[in-house]
């Protein structure tokens, strides 16, 4: 647990530095959905390397976030980068951290077309 916390602290520091240069960094480390993955919320699945969700009874939105997986961005990376990009608009997003990224957050991130540095 201490190792994960240290990695996250270092990642946030690196992201802050890189974001100040209008380049955004993805670690591929997933730390969102700390409570549980919510219905119609998304997070990066380490085993498959793709974004997964819990669909509601009867189905859900026909979404595909493979382009984010290809960038090496996790939900955690996206939340951190959006907050660095516009802290007033994106704020803390506590519900996103607890239950995973909503489709609107992922769509916003893709629409910004930011310069992303994937993990090595």
HELIX and SHEET records of a PDB file:
HELIX    1   1 UNK A    2  UNK A   19  1                                  18    
HELIX    2   2 UNK A   66  UNK A   71  1                                   6    
HELIX    3   3 UNK A   75  UNK A   85  1                                  11    
HELIX    4   4 UNK A   87  UNK A   90  1                                   4    
HELIX    5   5 UNK A   94  UNK A   99  1                                   6    
HELIX    6   6 UNK A  103  UNK A  112  1                                  10    
SHEET    1   A 2 UNK A  24  UNK A  25  0                                        
SHEET    2   A 2 UNK A 116  UNK A 117  1                                        
SHEET    1   B 3 UNK A  50  UNK A  53  0                                        
SHEET    2   B 3 UNK A  41  UNK A  45 -1                                        
SHEET    3   B 3 UNK A 101  UNK A 102 -1                                        
END                                                                             
